[in-house]
Amino acid sequence: MIDFASKRWWALSFSAVLMIICIGALALFQLRPGIEFSSGSQFTFEFSQDVTTQEVRAALADAGHPEARVQETGDRTFLIRTNELEGAPAQNEQVVGPTEASQGEIDDIQEQLQERFGPITRRDFSTVSGSVSTEIARNAFFAVLAACVAILVYISLAFRKLQGSWRYGTCAVVALAHDALIILGLFAILGEWRGTEVDTAFITALLTIIGFSVHDTIVVFDRMREVMEHDPYVPFEEAVNASLTETLTRSINTSFVVVLTVTAMLLIGGETIRDFLLVLLVGVVAGTYSSIFVAAQLLVAWERNDIGRFFRRITGREEAPGIEAV
């Protein structure tokens, strides 16, 4: 049996440092919102000749859009994000210019770039107004919040026969918040360095990871319940160590298979699902770690009142003699 509980503060300290780094990245860089969360237009241009990102950005500035974000997504292909453009777009086609009847602002931009770089194919075009993007952002926030509250209530009810059942739900929510914060911090860094944006697919992947993390945590907690119901007098740390040792192989094997699958999809998948798969990959690894080294260890620290003793030491308050924390 592996003694996880005795090393809990090493694991919790590492997680605390990691979370501080992620919070710092979020505060310093912030997330780069996709078109769904901020008003604007997004489209993809495929050029017929070799051009650089700087050349495309300069051409867009000359076309009246110095705010444009340009990201190369393939050979001679660029994803472009601008302020909200006016007018309905013409059909995607390789032509010198659209007809007057279908002329929109996107068509004007395409015409000006074609004059400089030659024929351009527009692969897609989408635009979102400010009111719609605000509603989508609000709905995404409430979706994540509702998921966390539902998980807290469900786990508290599922372990209601154990003393302090609400602690199990709270520790599970802290573990999934740990996983979500790691992903958010990573995407804040990627947004600064690579221009990676957060969109609705990101929220979908984040909710998926929340479910995966909680599922893994529940497996560990359920095994702890079985151990304590079989022997009510077993020390809590021993029950945790036994449960983690027995479920360790299952957790690692399950996560390893998912990681292999997601990695294969990252290597052969398209550009449109790359960020979605990256969230899954990082989230699966973080969720497996947090189930073992965050949720379970935080539960032990809470049961042994380690957190209370830690804050008493910081504030200089002494425990009353003869009273042992439970």
N, C-alpha and C positions, 0 to 999 in steps of 0.2 A: 504494500500500500504506500503510495506516494504522499508525503507530508506537504500538501499545498498550503494548509492553513498557517503553518509556522512562518512561511515566507510571504504572508499576505501584504505586508507593508512594502516590500520590495516591488510587488506587482502594482499595488495601488499608487505608489510613488511614481513609478514609470508612467502609469496612465495619467496621473495628474500633470506631470511634465509635458506629456504629449498633448493633453487638452489645452494647457496654457499656450503651447506653441500654435495650436490651431486657432485659438481665440485671438492670439496676436496677429496671425495671418489674416483672419477675418476683419479685425480692426484696422490693419494697415492697408490691405489691398481691397477688401470687400469682394462680394460676388459680382460677377459681370452678368447682368440679367439678359436673357434671350428676348426675342421679339414678343413672346407671349406675356412677359412681365413688364415690358416697357414699350411704349408706342413707337412705331417705326416700320420700315419696310426692309425686307430681306430677299435677295435674289442671287442666283448663281450665273456667272458668265463663263463660257468656254471660248477661248480665243483661238484663232487659226494660226497664230505665230507665237513664238516665245516672248513672254513679257515677265517683268518682275513685279513683286508686290508694291514696291516704291513707285514704279511707273504707273500702275493702275491707280494708286492712291493720288498721285499727282494729277492724273487725267480727271479723276472724279472731283478734285478740288477745282480744277479749271472749269468743270461742268456745273459748278455751284454747290458742291457738297464736300466741303473740307472736313466735315464731321464723320465722313464715311469710314467704317471699319472694313478692312480688307484682309481676308484670310485665305491662303492658298490651300486648296483641298485635293488637288490632283494635278496631273500634267496639263498645264495651260488652263486650269479651272480654278476660279476664285469665288469664294462666298463673300458677298458684299452686304453690309448693313448700313442703312442711312436713316435720316429722319423720315417721318411718314410722307410718302409720295402721293401726289394727287393724280386722279385720272385712272381709268381702268386699263390694265395692261393688254397689249396685243398678244396674239398667240405666239408661242415659242417657235421661232423659225429663223433660218439663216437668210436674211434679206438685207438689202441696203438700208431700208427704212420702212416703217409701217405706214399705212394709209392715214389720211387726215381724219377719217371717220373714227378710227380706233386710237388716235394719238393720245398718249398719256405721258406723264412726267418720266416714267421708266423708259418709254420709247425715245424721248429726247436724250436721255443719258446714253442709251444704247447707240443712237445715231452719232453722237459726238465721239464716243469711244471707237466706233467703227471707222470714222474718218481718220483717226490716228493709228489704229492697230489693225485695220482690216476687218473682214467678216467676223461676227460674234454670234454665238448661239446662246440664247437665254434658256436655261434649263428649268427654272422655276421662279415664281414670284409670289410673295405673300406680304400682307400688310395688316397691322393691328392698330386700332385707335387707342387713345389714352384711357377711355372709359372701360373698354373691353380688357385691356391689360391689367387695370386695377382690380377688376372683378376676378380675373383668373388668379392673380397673386393672392387675393383675399381667400378665395376658395381653396387654394393650395395650402395656405397656412392653417385653415380650419380643418382640412383633411388630415394633416399631420398631427394637429392637436387632438382631434377626435380619436385618432388611432392610439395615441399615448394614453388618453383617459380610459378608453375601452380596455386596453391591455392591463392597466392598473386595477380596474374593477374586476376584470375576469380572473386574474391571478389571485387577487385577494379572496375572491369567492371560492376558487378552486382549492385553495389551501386553508380554508376557514377552520378546519379541524386542528390546525397547528396554532400554537400560541404566537400571537403577533403576526397573523397571516398577512396583514397589510404591509409588513416589512418586505415580504417576498415580492409583492407587486411593485413596491417602491424601488427595490434593488434592480428588478428587471427593467424598469423604466430608466433608471440611471445608466444601466448598461447600454440600452439602445440609444440614449442621448449621447453617450460616449462614442458609439459607432457613427452616429449621424454627424457629430462634431468633427470627427476625423475626416469624413468625406467632405464636409463643408470647407474645412481648412485646406484640404488638398485642392479643391476646385477654386478657392480664392487664389492660391498660388498659381495654378494653371491658367486662371483668367488673367493674371498679371503678366505671366511669362509667354503664354501661347494664345491668349485671346479666347480661351474656352468659356462658353456661355452656359448659363443655367436656364433650362427650359422645362416644359411640362414632362418630357421624357425623363429628365433628371428627378423630378418629384415622384414619378412612377417607380423609378429604380430605387429611390430612397425609401418609399413605402414597402417595396419588396424586401429590402434589406432589414427594415424594422421587423417585418414578419419572420424573416429567417433568424435574426438574432434572438427574438423572443422564443421562438420554437426551440432553439438550442438550449436556452436558459431554462425553459420549462422542463426539458428532459432531465437536466441536472437536479432541479428542485424536486421533481417527482421522485427521483431515486432517493433523495435525501428524506423525503416523507416516508417512503417505504422502510428505510433503515430505522428511522425513529419510531415508527409504528410497531416494528418488529421488536425493538428493544428501547423502551421509553427512557431508560437510564443511561443510554450511551452518551458519552460526552459529545457536545455539538461539533467540535472540531474534528473528532473522529468520524462522525457521520458525514461531514462534508468531504473529508479526505477519501473515505470509502466510496462515496457517490461519484466524485470526480475521477477517481482511478478506474471505476467500473465503466464510466461513460466516455472516458478519454479517447479510446480507440474508435468508438462509434462516431464521435464528433469530428475527429481528424479525418477519418475515411470519407465521411459524408462531404465535408468541406473540400477535401482534396479532389473528389470527383467533380464537384461544381467548379472548382478553380480550373481544372483541366478543360472542361467544356467551354467555360467563358474565355479562357486564353485562346483556344482554337478559334472561337468566333471572332475574337479581336484580330487574329492574324489573317483570317480570310474574309471577314465581314466588311461591309461597306462603311463609308464615312459617316452616314447618317445615324448609325447605331453605336458608334465608337464610344461616345461619352456615356451612353446608357450601360454598355458592357463594362466600362471602367469603374463606374459606381458599384456594379455588382461584384466585380473582382475585389476591389478594396473592401467593400462592405462584408463580403463573406469571410475574408481573413480577419477583419476587425471583430465581426460577430462571434467567430469561434474563440478568439482570444478573450473577449469580454465575458462570455459565458463562464469561462473557467477562472479568469484572473481578475474580473471586476465584480460581476453579480454575486458569485459565491463568496468571494473574499470580503466584499463589503458587508454581506450578511453576517459573516463571522465577526467582523470588527464591530458591527452594530450589536450583535448578541453579547459580546464580551465587553461592551461599553468602551472600546478603545478610543472612539472618537471623542467621547466625553472626557476621558483622561487626557487626551491630546490637547484639547482646548483649555483644560484646567492648568496644564503645565505652561501653556503660552501666557495665560492670564495671571499665573502665579498663585492660583487658588489651590489649597491643599485639600485632599479628601479627608473626611472625618475619620479619626482613628477607630479601628474596630469595625468599620463598614466596608465590605467588599463589593465592588461593582459587579452587577450581574448582567 
